[in-house]
Amino acid sequence: VNVFRKGDDFVVVSELPGVDKSDIQVQVKEGTIRISGKKSVEYPKNASLHRAERVAGSFDRVVTIPVQIDAERVKAEYRDG
């Protein structure tokens, strides 16, 4: 997660490779932005896993912004998976 300020706006960039848009939730409350969801990693039926480096499961990240957030002005984008 990267957070930066652009003029009067704060921008939060979160890389979530392999996570479907429908599996991501974004919540805004007071001075925090919460990004949560789940990532699934599927293998072929009857496959024998030799090595696992791809993480699967739930994630939950809360970013604190040093100002009150106007929830009506928050925009979220999902790009490139």
Backbone as JSON, one array per atom type, in Angstrom:
{
  "sequence": "VNVFRKGDDFVVVSELPGVDKSDIQVQVKEGTIRISGKKSVEYPKNASLHRAERVAGSFDRVVTIPVQIDAERVKAEYRDG",
  "N": [[0.86, -1.18, 0.0], [0.64, 2.13, -0.93], [0.58, 5.53, -0.01], [-0.17, 8.79, -0.95], [-0.14, 12.37, -1.31], [-2.0, 14.45, -3.44], [-2.34, 17.48, -4.43], [-5.18, 18.64, -2.85], [-6.1, 16.17, -2.35], [-5.89, 12.77, -1.12], [-4.23, 9.86, -2.16], [-4.53, 6.42, -2.36], [-2.79, 3.6, -3.15], [-3.05, 0.29, -3.83], [-1.66, -2.79, -4.4], [-2.99, -5.7, -5.59], [-2.47, -8.43, -6.7], [-3.96, -11.02, -8.59], [-6.38, -10.97, -7.27], [-9.83, -10.91, -7.45], [-12.11, -8.35, -8.48], [-14.64, -8.51, -7.3], [-14.06, -9.64, -4.88], [-13.04, -7.75, -3.19], [-13.34, -5.33, -0.64], [-13.96, -1.97, 0.18], [-13.89, 0.34, 2.71], [-14.8, 3.39, 4.24], [-14.25, 5.41, 6.98], [-14.48, 8.06, 9.1], [-11.29, 9.05, 9.72], [-10.07, 6.94, 8.38], [-9.26, 4.4, 5.96], [-10.3, 1.34, 4.9], [-9.22, -1.61, 3.45], [-10.15, -4.68, 2.42], [-10.5, -8.24, 1.93], [-10.4, -11.28, -0.02], [-8.17, -13.74, -1.31], [-7.98, -16.22, -3.67], [-6.34, -19.22, -4.49], [-6.21, -21.54, -6.87], [-5.77, -24.95, -7.73], [-5.25, -27.57, -10.13], [-7.53, -30.36, -10.07], [-6.68, -33.17, -8.11], [-3.98, -32.52, -8.1], [-0.59, -32.58, -7.05], [0.92, -30.67, -4.76], [4.0, -29.18, -4.94], [5.56, -26.97, -4.22], [4.75, -23.97, -2.55], [4.34, -20.64, -2.98], [2.64, -18.64, -3.5], [0.44, -16.64, -1.84], [-2.63, -17.25, -0.24], [-5.94, -16.49, 0.93], [-7.56, -14.47, 3.48], [-7.33, -10.87, 3.64], [-6.66, -7.76, 5.29], [-6.44, -4.42, 5.6], [-5.78, -1.35, 7.13], [-5.67, 2.05, 6.6], [-4.59, 5.05, 7.9], [-5.53, 8.36, 7.58], [-4.46, 11.72, 7.9], [-6.62, 13.54, 8.12], [-10.15, 14.4, 8.24], [-12.26, 12.31, 6.38], [-14.27, 12.83, 3.58], [-16.75, 10.87, 2.83], [-18.49, 10.9, 0.67], [-17.01, 11.88, -1.41], [-15.12, 10.03, -2.04], [-13.42, 7.92, -4.29], [-13.01, 4.83, -5.99], [-10.91, 2.7, -7.87], [-10.37, -0.08, -10.05], [-7.87, -1.7, -11.6], [-6.27, -3.56, -14.17], [-6.39, -6.05, -12.91]],
  "CA": [[0.0, 0.0, 0.0], [1.32, 3.43, -0.97], [-0.32, 6.65, 0.21], [0.47, 10.07, -1.23], [-1.05, 13.5, -1.42], [-1.99, 15.09, -4.75], [-3.15, 18.68, -4.18], [-5.96, 18.48, -1.63], [-6.55, 14.78, -2.29], [-5.0, 11.67, -0.76], [-4.37, 8.73, -3.07], [-4.05, 5.16, -1.8], [-2.58, 2.61, -4.2], [-2.86, -1.04, -3.25], [-1.49, -3.83, -5.41], [-3.66, -6.93, -5.16], [-2.41, -9.34, -7.84], [-4.71, -12.26, -8.49], [-7.61, -10.8, -6.49], [-10.95, -10.46, -8.26], [-12.78, -7.13, -8.02], [-15.78, -8.86, -6.44], [-13.54, -10.12, -3.6], [-12.43, -6.62, -2.49], [-14.23, -4.38, 0.01], [-13.33, -0.72, 0.6], [-14.75, 1.05, 3.66], [-14.26, 4.67, 4.69], [-14.87, 5.85, 8.23], [-13.75, 9.15, 9.74], [-9.97, 9.26, 9.14], [-9.45, 5.68, 7.96], [-9.7, 3.67, 4.78], [-10.07, -0.09, 5.13], [-9.25, -2.44, 2.24], [-10.14, -6.07, 2.86], [-11.01, -9.18, 0.95], [-9.82, -12.62, 0.01], [-7.5, -14.18, -2.52], [-8.04, -17.66, -3.84], [-5.38, -19.85, -5.39], [-6.76, -22.85, -7.19], [-4.89, -25.89, -8.41], [-6.03, -28.61, -10.79], [-7.97, -31.47, -9.24], [-5.71, -34.26, -7.93], [-2.6, -32.05, -8.24], [0.27, -32.73, -5.88], [1.61, -29.41, -4.61], [5.42, -29.37, -4.65], [6.06, -25.76, -3.56], [3.71, -22.95, -2.51], [4.81, -19.3, -2.67], [1.52, -17.73, -3.69], [-0.34, -16.57, -0.62], [-4.08, -17.21, -0.42], [-6.65, -16.27, 2.18], [-8.13, -13.15, 3.73], [-6.43, -9.77, 3.97], [-7.35, -6.63, 5.89], [-5.46, -3.35, 5.8], [-6.39, -0.08, 7.49], [-4.77, 3.18, 6.38], [-5.05, 6.24, 8.6], [-5.27, 9.62, 6.88], [-4.46, 12.75, 8.95], [-7.74, 14.49, 7.99], [-11.47, 13.76, 8.14], [-12.52, 11.93, 5.0], [-15.63, 13.02, 3.12], [-17.07, 9.6, 2.17], [-19.19, 11.18, -0.58], [-16.04, 12.24, -2.44], [-14.17, 8.93, -2.22], [-13.55, 7.16, -5.53], [-12.16, 3.66, -6.04], [-10.71, 2.14, -9.2], [-9.77, -1.41, -10.13], [-7.23, -1.75, -12.91], [-5.3, -4.6, -14.52], [-6.46, -7.19, -12.0]],
  "C": [[0.9, 1.23, 0.0], [0.27, 4.51, -0.81], [0.44, 7.93, -0.11], [-0.59, 11.14, -1.39], [-0.87, 14.14, -2.79], [-2.92, 16.3, -4.63], [-3.85, 18.52, -2.84], [-6.39, 17.04, -1.4], [-5.46, 13.84, -1.77], [-5.28, 10.52, -1.72], [-3.76, 7.51, -2.38], [-3.96, 4.16, -2.94], [-2.26, 1.29, -3.52], [-2.75, -2.05, -4.38], [-2.04, -5.14, -4.87], [-3.65, -7.94, -6.31], [-3.19, -10.63, -7.59], [-6.0, -12.17, -7.69], [-8.69, -10.25, -7.41], [-11.6, -9.23, -7.64], [-13.9, -7.45, -7.04], [-15.34, -9.35, -5.06], [-12.89, -9.01, -2.77], [-13.52, -5.73, -1.9], [-13.41, -3.15, 0.43], [-14.33, 0.0, 1.49], [-14.04, 2.32, 4.11], [-15.01, 5.08, 5.94], [-13.95, 6.86, 8.9], [-12.4, 9.35, 9.06], [-9.29, 7.98, 8.69], [-10.08, 5.12, 6.68], [-9.32, 2.21, 5.02], [-10.24, -0.85, 3.82], [-9.14, -3.88, 2.72], [-10.69, -6.96, 1.76], [-10.38, -10.54, 1.09], [-9.2, -12.92, -1.35], [-7.55, -15.7, -2.55], [-6.95, -18.12, -4.8], [-5.88, -21.26, -5.63], [-5.76, -23.68, -7.98], [-5.77, -26.94, -9.09], [-6.39, -29.74, -9.81], [-6.91, -32.58, -9.26], [-4.26, -33.83, -8.15], [-1.86, -32.26, -6.94], [1.13, -31.48, -5.78], [3.05, -29.66, -4.16], [5.99, -28.19, -3.86], [4.97, -24.7, -3.62], [4.3, -21.61, -2.07], [3.72, -18.26, -2.86], [0.62, -17.78, -2.46], [-1.83, -16.5, -0.97], [-4.71, -16.97, 0.95], [-7.16, -14.85, 2.29], [-7.03, -12.12, 4.0], [-7.27, -8.61, 4.48], [-6.32, -5.57, 6.22], [-6.2, -2.06, 6.1], [-5.33, 1.01, 7.34], [-5.38, 4.39, 7.07], [-4.6, 7.48, 7.83], [-5.38, 10.74, 7.92], [-5.52, 13.84, 8.82], [-9.04, 13.7, 8.02], [-11.74, 13.48, 6.67], [-14.01, 12.14, 4.69], [-15.98, 11.79, 2.27], [-17.77, 9.81, 0.84], [-18.23, 11.48, -1.73], [-15.03, 11.13, -2.73], [-14.48, 8.19, -3.52], [-12.6, 5.97, -5.45], [-12.09, 3.16, -7.48], [-10.08, 0.76, -9.08], [-9.2, -1.53, -11.53], [-6.29, -2.95, -13.02], [-5.3, -5.79, -13.58], [-5.58, -6.94, -10.85]]
}
